[in-house]
C-alpha cells in the first residue's frame, strides 16, 4: 500500500471497487415480440385501432389523450396502437 502523506495521516485507506453492470440482452426485442405487446389499457394488438374509451389512445389532431381532448375525430382517423407509449 502507498504511504500516506503527512496531511493524510488520519485518512482511512479504502480498497478500490470496480462497479459493473450485467450485460443487457436485447435479442428478445424482435418485431415478433413487439407485435405481441398489446395496448395496456384496451388490449388491442399492435397495428389495430384502440377500443372506445382507451386511456392510452392519442388524438391524431392535437396529440393529447383522445378521451380528454375536444377534437372531433372520425373512427377512420383514429390511430392504431404502435406497441409503445
N, C-alpha and C positions, 0 to 999 in steps of 0.2 A: 504494500500500500504506500502511496506517496506520503511524504511527511507534510504535516500541517504547518502552514506559515504562522509566525508569532501572533498575528492578529486573529487567527482562526483556531487557537489552541482549544477553545471550548466548543467548537463546532463538532457535531456528530458526523461520523463517516457513514454514509448510506450506500448500499450496493446499487449499481446501475441495473435498471429493469428495461427489458425490451417489450414493448406493447405490440401485440399482433392481433389481427382480426381474422376470423375464419374466412376462407375463400367463399365468395358468393357464386352459386351456380345458377345461371340464368337460362340454362338449356331448356327448362320447363316452360319458358315463355314463348312457346311456338304459336303460330297462328291458330292451330287446333285448340290449344289451351285457352286462347283468348276468345274463341267462338263459344266455348263452354262457360264463359263468365257472364251469367245473367245479370240483368239490372237488379240491384239490391232492394229496390222498392217494389216494382211491379213484376219482376221475374222474366221479362221477355229476353230472348236471345239476342246476341249482337246482330245488328242489321235490321231488326224488327222495330216497328214503331211502339212507343210506350203505350201502356193502357191509360185510359182516362183517370185523372186524379193522381198520377205518379208524381212523387215529390222530387225525383231526380231529373225529370224531363225539363229541358231548357227551351225557351221561346226562340224560334228561328228568326224573329224580327228584332228583339231587344236583347236577347241573351240571358235574361233573368229566368227565374224559376217560372215555368209556364202556368202553374196553378195559382200564382200570385200576381202575374202581370195583367195589364188591361188591354193587351193587344188582341185583335181579332185574328185568329189563326184557323184556317181550314184544315180538316183532317189530312188532306193531301200534302199540306205544307209542313206537317209535324215532323220533327227529326227522329231518325231511328236511334236506338241505343248503340253507342260507339264501343262499349266494352270497358270504358274508363270514365271516371268523373273526378 
